[in-house]
Amino acid sequence: MTKATPLVRVVAGPLDAEALRQLLTDPRAGALVLFEGRARDHHEGKAVLKLSYEAYAPMAEKVLEDLRRQAMERFGLTGCAIHHRIGEVPLTEAAVVVATASAHRAESFRAAAWAMDEIKDKVPIWKREAYQDGTEAWVECHHRHTAFT
């Protein structure tokens, strides 16, 4: 991807974290935090075989853009980009990438953690897991990391 990479994106297929790193290159930024939320093989004691995400992409992108703008203002960032994947996400691949850039590291770390909590709480993207025991479930995340906000 080139500089035409959007700051906010909901897309089927693999995410390109390096494109977001390049997108946020800025001489004012002494820090860049690049967070990848990856598909893992377990959830609450159950073995996960695969997971997938569904979304109404236009609405999800609007909410992601609102969160991106809030993060920029709230944490004084020089840049912020958020990409989320929909469809099946193989284990170890990124389902979401949040990139934050700021003059100093504390703001970028706090902004990335805050953005992830807000994404899980507010963005109309739904996660479904398939388990080794043959069952499937829609999953909600209630883990918030308020120490970062």
C-alpha positions in Angstrom: 0.0 0.0 0.0 1.0 3.6 -0.5 0.2 6.9 1.1 -3.3 6.2 -0.3 -3.8 3.8 2.6 -6.9 4.9 4.5 -6.6 5.9 8.1 -9.7 3.8 8.9 -10.7 0.6 7.1 -12.9 -2.5 7.5 -11.8 -5.1 5.0 -12.0 -8.8 4.2 -8.5 -10.3 4.0 -5.2 -9.9 5.7 -4.2 -6.5 7.3 -1.0 -4.7 6.5 0.5 -3.4 9.7 3.6 -2.1 7.9 1.4 0.1 5.7 0.0 1.8 8.9 3.6 2.3 10.2 4.5 4.0 7.0 1.2 6.0 7.0 2.1 7.5 10.4 5.7 8.5 9.6 6.0 12.0 10.9 9.1 13.9 12.1 7.1 15.2 15.1 6.5 11.7 16.4 9.1 10.3 18.7 6.8 7.3 19.4 4.8 4.9 17.3 2.8 2.1 18.9 1.6 -0.6 16.5 -0.9 -3.0 18.2 -2.1 -6.1 16.4 -5.0 -8.0 18.0 -4.4 -11.6 16.7 -6.6 -14.7 16.6 -5.5 -17.1 19.3 -6.2 -20.8 19.9 -8.1 -20.5 23.2 -10.9 -18.5 24.9 -12.1 -18.9 28.5 -10.7 -22.5 28.7 -12.0 -23.6 25.3 -9.8 -24.6 22.4 -10.5 -22.3 19.4 -10.2 -23.7 15.9 -11.1 -20.6 14.0 -12.8 -17.2 14.4 -14.6 -14.8 12.1 -15.9 -11.3 12.3 -19.1 -9.8 10.8 -19.9 -6.1 10.4 -21.9 -3.6 8.7 -18.8 -2.0 7.2 -20.1 1.5 6.4 -21.3 2.0 10.0 -18.3 0.3 11.5 -16.0 2.6 9.6 -17.9 5.7 10.7 -17.6 4.7 14.4 -13.9 3.8 13.9 -13.3 7.2 12.4 -15.1 8.9 15.3 -12.9 6.9 17.7 -9.8 7.8 15.7 -10.6 11.5 15.9 -11.3 11.3 19.6 -8.0 9.5 20.2 -6.1 12.2 18.3 -7.7 14.9 20.4 -7.7 13.2 23.8 -4.1 12.0 23.7 -2.5 14.8 21.6 -1.5 12.3 18.8 0.3 13.2 15.6 -1.4 10.3 13.9 -3.8 7.4 14.4 -5.0 4.7 12.1 -7.3 1.7 12.7 -7.9 -1.2 10.4 -10.2 -4.1 11.3 -10.6 -7.4 9.4 -13.9 -9.2 8.7 -14.6 -12.7 7.6 -12.6 -15.7 8.8 -9.3 -14.8 10.5 -6.8 -17.7 10.7 -5.1 -18.3 14.0 -2.0 -16.0 14.6 -3.2 -13.5 12.0 -4.3 -9.9 12.9 -8.0 -9.2 13.3 -7.3 -5.5 14.1 -4.4 -3.2 13.9 -4.3 0.1 15.8 -1.4 2.5 15.1 -0.8 5.6 17.3 1.9 8.2 17.0 2.8 11.0 19.3 5.8 13.1 20.5 6.3 10.9 23.5 5.6 7.2 24.2 3.1 7.4 27.1 0.5 9.1 24.9 0.8 6.5 22.1 0.6 3.5 24.6 -2.4 5.0 26.4 -4.2 5.9 23.1 -3.7 2.4 21.6 -5.1 0.7 24.8 -8.0 3.2 25.0 -8.8 2.7 21.3 -8.9 -1.1 21.6 -11.3 -0.8 24.6 -13.5 1.6 22.7 -13.5 -0.6 19.6 -14.7 -3.7 21.6 -17.3 -1.6 23.3 -18.7 0.6 20.6 -18.0 -0.6 17.0 -20.6 -2.8 15.3 -18.2 -5.7 14.6 -19.2 -9.1 15.9 -16.9 -12.0 16.6 -17.8 -15.7 16.3 -15.6 -18.5 17.5 -15.6 -22.2 16.5 -14.3 -24.6 19.1 -12.6 -27.9 19.0 -15.6 -29.6 20.7 -17.7 -28.7 17.6 -19.6 -25.8 19.2 -19.6 -22.2 18.1 -20.5 -19.0 19.9 -20.7 -15.2 19.4 -18.1 -13.7 21.8 -18.2 -10.5 23.7 -15.2 -9.0 25.4 -15.7 -7.4 28.8 -12.0 -6.9 29.6 -11.3 -3.2 29.9 -7.9 -1.8 30.9 -8.8 1.4 32.7 -5.2 1.8 33.9 -4.4 3.1 30.4 -7.2 5.6 30.1 
